[in-house]
Amino acid sequence: MITIIRQLTLPVAFIFLYGSGFVFTAFGLQDSSAMAFLSLRFFIAFFILLLIAHFLKVNWPKSLKDGFHIAIAGTLTVGVFSIGVFLSLDFGISASLSALIIALQPILVTFLASYFLGEKLNKKIVLGLIIGIIGVAFVVSSKTSSNSSELLGILFSVIALLGLSFGNIYQKKYCSQMNLYSGGAIQTLSSTILALPLLLFYEDVYINFTNDFIISLLYISIAVSIGALSILYIMIRNGDVSKVSSIFYLVPVSAAIVGYFILDSAFDINIMIGITFVLVSIVLINKK
């Protein structure tokens, strides 16, 4: 029993932090332009990780090549993903619909991992993937609105999905042994650099430093950018990336639950049915 609890600790923590990140992002965008919010988030995370790496005297990449690989993985997993999500929400896509599109990640990563990493693909995993996406559809079916058909918003969510998926594969292939603090600092810095042109040329920058915005910013910067991503990299290091990705099915479930408490979103029978489907799919994919 203790072993099972230990095995579940990291996935449960990741699901909660990552799923709630969609809700807190939507919450913070009520008081800020998208790229201003995102650039502040990246810089705060970078500064904290840099301080931790300095005081703990952790190892930095041994070569420029290793540092380059870490930066590329971070630019995809953190930068492209976050920019896509922030812009999709800024274009009016609901947090639930954006999370649903990101929940397609297990399917994409499973086939990418089979091709690039040689991970095994069998009927049980495929069945689990199908059941999982059905469950996700139930969760979000009552959460979408007429605004969710905005084509640009959907496109940016798809870009976020591609960045996250290819970034996870790249992380597993080239950066599995990176230090979480020094590597995290490099990745948030590369993501900041990626976001700066959009900050300067894409939008009219504005920030209202309300209490709600400050809470959202600190939560996204620390709990998601540092906490959730560190947990994700630990899980990728310790297991098959395709199986790790299966827990992304629970991200929109987490977003729906947190949204119920933070944004007064509806929580109905469809969500309960969807959670059941999702749990069955994860068991199928990860059961030895």
C-alpha distance (Angstrom), angle and dihedral (degrees) to the residues before:
residue distance angle dihedral
M1 . . .
I2 3.81 . .
T3 3.81 89.6 .
I4 3.82 91.2 52.7
I5 3.81 91.4 49.4
R6 3.81 90.4 51.2
Q7 3.79 91.1 49.4
L8 3.80 91.3 51.0
T9 3.82 97.4 45.6
L10 3.81 98.0 81.9
P11 3.84 97.0 41.3
V12 3.81 92.7 47.7
A13 3.81 92.2 47.5
F14 3.80 91.2 47.9
I15 3.82 93.5 47.7
F16 3.81 92.1 51.3
L17 3.81 95.9 45.0
Y18 3.80 96.8 42.8
G19 3.79 95.6 42.8
S20 3.79 93.6 47.0
G21 3.80 88.2 50.0
F22 3.82 90.2 72.6
V23 3.80 90.4 54.1
F24 3.81 95.5 46.3
T25 3.81 89.6 47.2
A26 3.81 91.1 55.2
F27 3.81 87.9 44.9
G28 3.83 93.2 52.7
L29 3.81 94.7 44.8
Q30 3.79 88.4 67.2
D31 3.81 87.5 74.5
S32 3.80 103.6 30.4
S33 3.78 144.7 42.1
A34 3.79 112.1 -103.8
M35 3.81 102.3 -111.5
A36 3.81 93.6 40.7
F37 3.81 89.5 55.3
L38 3.81 92.1 44.7
S39 3.81 95.7 46.5
L40 3.80 91.0 51.1
R41 3.80 89.5 48.6
F42 3.81 93.0 52.0
F43 3.81 93.8 45.6
I44 3.81 94.2 49.1
A45 3.82 91.2 48.6
F46 3.83 90.7 46.8
F47 3.81 92.8 49.9
I48 3.82 93.7 48.6
L49 3.83 93.2 46.4
L50 3.81 90.8 47.2
L51 3.81 91.0 52.8
I52 3.81 92.0 47.9
A53 3.82 91.6 48.3
H54 3.82 90.4 49.4
F55 3.81 97.7 48.2
L56 3.81 94.3 42.3
K57 3.82 90.4 45.0
V58 3.81 92.0 -136.8
N59 3.78 124.6 179.5
W60 3.79 119.9 -89.1
P61 3.82 123.8 -152.5
K62 3.79 111.5 -64.1
S63 3.79 94.6 -137.0
L64 3.78 141.5 21.2
K65 3.81 88.1 -111.1
D66 3.82 92.0 57.7
G67 3.79 90.6 47.9
F68 3.80 89.9 50.0
H69 3.82 91.8 52.7
I70 3.81 90.7 50.0
A71 3.80 91.2 49.2
I72 3.83 92.4 49.8
A73 3.82 92.3 48.9
G74 3.79 90.4 48.6
T75 3.79 93.9 46.0
L76 3.82 88.8 56.0
T77 3.81 101.3 36.9
V78 3.80 97.3 37.7
G79 3.79 108.1 17.3
V80 3.81 106.4 38.5
F81 3.80 91.9 35.1
S82 3.81 95.2 49.8
I83 3.81 95.0 42.7
G84 3.81 89.9 50.3
V85 3.80 93.4 49.7
F86 3.81 94.9 44.4
L87 3.80 92.9 49.0
S88 3.81 93.1 45.2
L89 3.81 90.4 53.4
D90 3.80 89.9 44.3
F91 3.82 89.2 55.3
G92 3.79 90.5 56.8
I93 3.80 103.0 -94.2
S94 3.80 111.0 144.6
A95 3.80 119.0 -114.2
S96 3.81 88.7 -118.1
L97 3.81 94.9 53.9
S98 3.80 91.7 46.6
A99 3.81 89.2 49.8
L100 3.81 89.8 49.4
I101 3.80 91.8 55.2
I102 3.81 90.1 48.1
A103 3.81 87.8 49.8
L104 3.80 87.9 68.7
Q105 3.81 84.5 72.6
P106 3.84 95.8 95.3
I107 3.80 91.3 59.0
L108 3.80 93.7 47.8
V109 3.81 94.8 42.5
T110 3.80 93.2 46.8
F111 3.79 92.1 58.4
L112 3.81 93.1 39.9
A113 3.82 90.4 50.7
S114 3.79 90.0 49.2
Y115 3.82 90.3 53.8
F116 3.82 102.6 36.6
L117 3.82 103.1 28.1
G118 3.81 101.8 28.2
E119 3.82 93.4 -122.9
K120 3.79 113.3 164.9
L121 3.79 120.2 -102.4
N122 3.81 119.1 -161.0
K123 3.80 139.2 168.5
K124 3.81 92.8 -98.5
I125 3.81 91.8 57.2
V126 3.81 92.4 45.9
L127 3.83 90.7 49.7
G128 3.80 89.8 49.1
L129 3.80 91.2 51.0
I130 3.81 91.6 51.9
I131 3.81 93.6 47.5
G132 3.80 89.5 47.6
I133 3.78 95.2 54.8
I134 3.82 89.7 47.9
G135 3.79 88.4 54.2
V136 3.79 92.0 48.6
A137 3.81 89.9 51.2
F138 3.82 90.0 54.7
V139 3.80 91.1 50.5
V140 3.79 94.2 52.5
S141 3.82 99.3 33.4
S142 3.80 92.3 91.7
K143 3.80 94.2 37.5
T144 3.80 103.0 62.3
S145 3.78 122.0 94.8
S146 3.78 136.8 -167.3
N147 3.82 89.3 -90.8
S148 3.81 90.0 62.9
S149 3.80 91.8 79.7
E150 3.80 92.8 73.4
L151 3.80 102.9 131.8
L152 3.80 97.0 -150.6
G153 3.78 92.2 50.2
I154 3.79 91.5 51.7
L155 3.81 90.5 46.9
F156 3.80 91.6 54.0
S157 3.82 90.5 49.1
V158 3.81 88.7 53.2
I159 3.82 89.4 50.2
A160 3.82 88.1 51.3
L161 3.81 89.4 50.7
L162 3.82 92.1 52.0
G163 3.81 92.6 46.8
L164 3.79 92.8 50.6
S165 3.81 94.3 44.8
F166 3.80 97.7 47.6
G167 3.81 89.6 39.9
N168 3.82 92.1 56.6
I169 3.81 90.7 50.2
Y170 3.81 91.4 47.9
Q171 3.80 91.1 47.1
K172 3.81 91.8 52.4
K173 3.81 93.8 45.8
Y174 3.81 101.3 43.9
C175 3.81 111.0 11.1
S176 3.81 108.6 37.9
Q177 3.80 92.3 120.3
M178 3.81 98.3 46.0
N179 3.78 118.9 128.6
L180 3.80 109.2 -107.0
Y181 3.81 94.5 -135.1
S182 3.80 103.8 40.9
G183 3.80 91.2 34.7
G184 3.79 90.7 46.7
A185 3.81 90.5 51.9
I186 3.81 90.8 52.5
Q187 3.80 92.0 47.5
T188 3.80 96.3 48.6
L189 3.83 89.9 46.4
S190 3.82 91.7 52.0
S191 3.81 88.9 47.7
T192 3.81 90.8 50.7
I193 3.80 89.9 53.0
L194 3.81 89.6 50.2
A195 3.82 92.1 51.6
L196 3.83 97.4 46.1
P197 3.85 97.7 78.4
L198 3.80 89.6 52.1
L199 3.80 89.9 48.2
L200 3.81 91.6 52.1
F201 3.80 100.7 40.5
Y202 3.80 109.9 17.7
E203 3.79 107.3 58.7
D204 3.77 148.5 19.8
V205 3.79 100.8 -103.2
Y206 3.79 118.4 -131.4
I207 3.80 135.3 154.0
N208 3.79 129.2 -177.0
F209 3.79 106.8 -161.3
T210 3.79 96.1 -145.6
N211 3.79 122.4 155.7
D212 3.81 89.9 -105.9
F213 3.80 91.7 52.9
I214 3.82 93.6 48.1
I215 3.82 91.1 49.6
S216 3.82 90.8 48.7
L217 3.81 92.7 46.8
L218 3.81 94.7 49.5
Y219 3.80 92.3 44.8
I220 3.80 93.6 50.1
S221 3.82 93.2 42.6
I222 3.81 97.9 47.6
A223 3.80 109.9 19.8
V224 3.82 96.8 38.8
S225 3.82 107.7 23.9
I226 3.81 93.4 42.8
G227 3.80 107.5 17.5
A228 3.79 103.8 38.2
L229 3.80 96.0 38.1
S230 3.81 92.2 48.4
I231 3.80 89.6 52.7
L232 3.82 90.6 47.7
Y233 3.81 92.4 52.4
I234 3.81 91.7 47.8
M235 3.81 90.4 52.7
I236 3.82 91.9 46.6
R237 3.79 89.8 50.4
N238 3.80 92.8 51.0
G239 3.82 101.5 41.5
D240 3.78 149.5 21.5
V241 3.79 108.9 -62.1
S242 3.81 90.9 -136.3
K243 3.81 91.6 58.0
V244 3.79 92.5 44.2
S245 3.80 88.7 52.7
S246 3.81 91.3 56.3
I247 3.80 90.1 76.3
F248 3.81 88.6 64.7
Y249 3.80 85.2 80.8
L250 3.80 86.4 73.8
V251 3.82 93.9 52.6
P252 3.85 94.9 84.8
V253 3.80 88.3 42.9
S254 3.80 89.0 55.6
A255 3.81 90.1 44.7
A256 3.81 90.3 53.0
I257 3.82 93.1 49.0
V258 3.83 95.1 45.7
G259 3.82 89.8 43.6
Y260 3.79 88.5 56.4
F261 3.81 90.7 60.1
I262 3.83 100.3 33.8
L263 3.81 103.8 34.4
D264 3.84 99.6 23.2
S265 3.81 90.1 -116.5
A266 3.79 120.8 171.4
F267 3.82 119.6 -93.6
D268 3.80 114.2 -165.3
I269 3.81 144.7 156.9
N270 3.83 92.1 -76.6
I271 3.79 89.5 65.0
M272 3.80 91.9 51.7
I273 3.83 91.1 49.4
G274 3.80 90.1 46.9
I275 3.81 93.1 50.6
T276 3.81 89.5 52.7
F277 3.81 91.9 51.8
V278 3.78 91.5 46.8
L279 3.81 93.7 51.0
V280 3.81 90.9 49.9
S281 3.81 90.8 50.4
I282 3.81 93.4 51.2
V283 3.81 91.1 49.9
L284 3.82 90.4 51.2
I285 3.80 93.9 48.1
N286 3.82 97.0 45.4
K287 3.81 102.8 32.8
K288 3.80 111.5 112.5
